[in-house]
Amino acid sequence: MKNRYLSRMLAGDRHYRNAFLLASAVPLVSAAAAAVILIWWDALVPLFPACPIRYLTGFNCLSCGATRSTLALLKGDIVTAVWYNPLYVLFLCLTAYYYARVVISLFVRPYRHYSPKITNRRILAAVAVAVFFTIIRNLPFYQTVFF
């Protein structure tokens, strides 16, 4: 199967060539963005706006701490990243897992692509987890009990 995929890509099949370019471009662009953020972090900090929900209400939103969590992950400090926003780190892990599955299915089984099934049940579960996490992280005992 793999040889058939490579032979079609090398023969000029546009669909397979574009899939290969996209599969290889996403990690390269992500690595370049990570390098820019790590090198020029001090100059980029003023460009990031403060959270408008926290500014208006005083409560943490679902994504509060995601920027600090991203920087901690880029520096390799996983514990600090989870402390800033555990749901965001989980989301990044799931995104990387599904991306790897899609890319592997492109190369191993080029005619049967893997695509995660988005059902109403999964959407409702994700919304419920997001609402529960937002409520829990705004309770006064959140920092003392969970961390």
C-alpha positions in Angstrom: 0.0 0.0 0.0 2.7 2.4 0.9 4.5 1.9 -2.4 1.3 2.5 -4.3 0.8 5.7 -2.4 4.3 6.9 -3.1 4.1 5.9 -6.7 0.9 7.9 -7.2 2.4 10.9 -5.4 5.6 10.8 -7.5 3.5 10.3 -10.7 2.0 13.7 -10.2 -1.4 12.8 -8.6 -2.4 16.3 -7.2 -4.6 14.9 -4.4 -1.8 12.8 -2.9 0.9 15.5 -3.4 -1.2 18.1 -1.6 -2.0 15.7 1.2 1.7 15.0 1.7 2.6 18.7 1.6 -0.1 19.6 4.1 0.9 16.7 6.4 4.5 17.9 6.4 3.8 21.7 6.5 1.8 21.7 9.7 4.6 20.5 12.0 7.1 22.8 10.2 5.0 25.9 10.6 4.3 25.0 14.2 8.0 24.6 15.0 8.8 27.9 13.3 6.0 29.7 15.3 7.3 28.1 18.5 10.9 29.3 17.8 9.6 32.8 17.1 7.6 32.8 20.4 10.5 31.5 22.4 13.1 33.9 20.9 11.0 37.1 21.0 8.7 36.4 23.9 9.5 39.7 25.8 8.8 41.8 22.7 5.5 39.9 22.0 4.0 40.1 25.5 2.5 43.6 25.0 0.7 42.4 21.8 -1.4 39.8 23.7 -4.6 41.4 24.9 -5.9 40.8 28.4 -8.9 38.5 28.7 -12.0 40.6 28.2 -14.2 38.2 30.2 -11.9 38.3 33.2 -11.7 42.1 32.8 -15.5 42.6 32.7 -16.6 39.9 35.1 -13.7 39.1 37.3 -14.1 35.4 36.6 -11.7 33.1 34.7 -13.0 32.0 31.3 -12.5 28.6 29.7 -9.2 29.7 28.0 -7.7 31.9 30.7 -4.1 30.8 31.2 -3.8 29.2 27.7 -1.1 31.7 26.6 1.0 31.1 29.7 0.3 27.3 29.4 1.6 27.4 25.8 4.8 29.2 26.8 5.3 26.7 29.6 4.9 23.8 27.2 7.3 25.4 24.8 9.9 25.6 27.6 9.2 22.0 28.5 7.6 22.6 31.9 4.5 20.3 31.7 3.5 20.7 35.3 3.3 24.4 35.1 1.4 24.2 31.9 -1.2 21.9 33.5 -1.4 24.2 36.5 -2.2 27.2 34.3 -5.0 25.5 32.3 -5.4 21.6 32.5 -8.2 21.5 29.9 -6.1 23.3 27.3 -3.2 20.9 27.7 -5.7 18.0 27.3 -7.1 19.6 24.2 -3.6 20.0 22.7 -2.9 16.3 23.4 -6.1 15.2 21.8 -5.5 17.4 18.8 -2.0 16.0 18.3 -3.4 12.4 18.7 -6.0 13.0 16.0 -3.5 14.7 13.7 -1.2 11.8 14.0 -4.0 9.3 13.2 -5.0 11.2 10.1 -1.4 11.5 8.8 -0.7 7.8 9.5 -3.9 6.9 7.7 -2.7 8.9 4.7 0.5 6.9 4.4 -0.6 3.5 5.5 -4.1 3.3 3.9 -4.3 6.0 1.3 -7.7 4.9 0.1 -9.4 4.7 3.5 -8.7 8.0 5.3 -9.3 8.2 9.1 -11.6 11.1 10.1 -12.8 11.5 13.6 -16.6 11.2 13.9 -18.2 14.3 15.4 -21.6 13.3 16.8 -24.1 15.2 18.8 -23.2 13.2 21.9 -19.5 14.1 21.6 -20.4 17.8 21.1 -22.7 17.8 24.2 -20.0 16.0 26.2 -17.4 18.6 25.3 -19.7 21.5 26.1 -20.6 19.9 29.5 -16.9 19.4 30.3 -16.2 23.0 29.3 -19.0 24.4 31.4 -18.1 22.1 34.4 -14.4 23.1 34.2 -15.2 26.8 34.0 -17.5 26.6 37.0 -15.0 24.6 39.1 -12.0 26.8 38.3 -13.9 29.9 39.5 -14.7 28.4 42.9 -12.6 29.8 45.8 -11.2 26.5 46.8 -10.0 25.5 43.3 -6.3 26.4 43.7 -6.1 24.9 47.2 -7.9 21.6 46.5 -6.7 20.7 43.0 -3.1 22.2 43.1 
